[in-house]
């Protein structure tokens, strides 16, 4: 599962650098089904909410969106950090 987290962190870095878009990152994150199945259900719920907001924010400019895309990216990193902690406790 740590490889799945590392893969998501790499994809998040690519998103921050503009190498991939929000849709590509979201698809990658949602494809981590084994990781999501290992984590408590609330992790999937929170991730889905963050990804929905990220996809929505990609449709608008930063100024017209009600939430900051950079803050969403920071929240995705927090999610990854918490998921890593959860896996460490469970394993």
C-alpha positions as CSV (number, residue, x, y, z in Angstrom):
1,X,0.0,0.0,0.0
2,X,2.9,2.4,0.6
3,X,3.7,2.1,-3.1
4,X,0.2,3.3,-3.9
5,X,0.7,6.2,-1.6
6,X,4.0,7.0,-3.2
7,X,2.4,6.8,-6.6
8,X,-0.3,9.3,-5.5
9,X,2.3,11.6,-4.1
10,X,4.2,11.6,-7.4
11,X,1.0,12.3,-9.3
12,X,0.3,15.2,-6.9
13,X,3.7,16.6,-7.5
14,X,3.0,16.3,-11.3
15,X,-0.3,18.1,-10.8
16,X,1.4,20.9,-8.8
17,X,4.0,21.3,-11.6
18,X,1.4,21.4,-14.3
19,X,2.6,18.1,-15.9
20,X,-0.9,16.6,-15.5
21,X,-4.3,18.0,-15.1
22,X,-6.9,17.7,-12.3
23,X,-8.9,15.1,-14.3
24,X,-5.8,12.9,-14.7
25,X,-4.9,13.2,-11.0
26,X,-8.4,12.4,-10.0
27,X,-8.5,9.3,-12.2
28,X,-5.2,8.1,-10.8
29,X,-6.3,8.6,-7.2
30,X,-9.7,6.9,-7.8
31,X,-7.8,3.9,-9.4
32,X,-6.1,3.2,-6.1
33,X,-8.8,0.8,-5.1
34,X,-6.6,-1.5,-3.1
35,X,-5.3,1.4,-1.0
36,X,-8.8,2.8,-0.5
37,X,-10.2,-0.6,0.5
38,X,-7.4,-0.9,3.1
39,X,-8.2,2.5,4.7
40,X,-11.3,3.2,6.9
41,X,-14.3,4.3,4.8
42,X,-14.0,7.9,5.9
43,X,-10.8,8.2,4.0
44,X,-12.5,7.4,0.7
45,X,-15.3,9.8,1.5
46,X,-12.9,12.7,2.2
47,X,-10.8,11.9,-0.9
48,X,-13.9,11.9,-3.1
49,X,-14.9,15.3,-1.7
50,X,-11.5,16.7,-2.3
51,X,-11.3,15.3,-5.9
52,X,-14.7,16.6,-6.7
53,X,-13.7,20.1,-5.5
54,X,-10.4,19.8,-7.4
55,X,-12.2,18.9,-10.7
56,X,-14.7,21.7,-10.2
57,X,-11.9,24.2,-9.5
58,X,-10.2,23.2,-12.7
59,X,-13.2,24.5,-14.6
60,X,-12.8,28.1,-13.3
61,X,-10.0,30.6,-12.9
62,X,-8.5,30.9,-9.4
63,X,-10.3,34.2,-8.8
64,X,-13.8,33.0,-9.8
65,X,-13.7,29.8,-7.8
66,X,-15.0,29.8,-4.2
67,X,-12.0,27.7,-3.0
68,X,-8.3,27.9,-3.8
69,X,-6.8,25.2,-5.9
70,X,-3.5,25.5,-4.0
71,X,-5.4,25.0,-0.8
72,X,-7.0,21.9,-2.3
73,X,-3.6,20.5,-3.3
74,X,-2.4,21.2,0.3
75,X,-5.4,19.3,1.6
76,X,-4.7,16.4,-0.7
77,X,-1.1,16.3,0.8
78,X,-2.6,16.2,4.3
79,X,-4.9,13.4,3.2
80,X,-1.8,11.4,2.0
81,X,0.0,12.1,5.2
82,X,-2.9,10.9,7.3
83,X,-3.4,7.8,5.1
84,X,0.3,7.0,5.6
85,X,-0.1,7.3,9.4
86,X,-3.2,5.1,9.3
87,X,-1.4,2.4,7.3
88,X,1.5,2.5,9.7
89,X,-0.9,2.1,12.7
90,X,-2.7,-0.8,11.0
91,X,0.4,-2.6,9.8
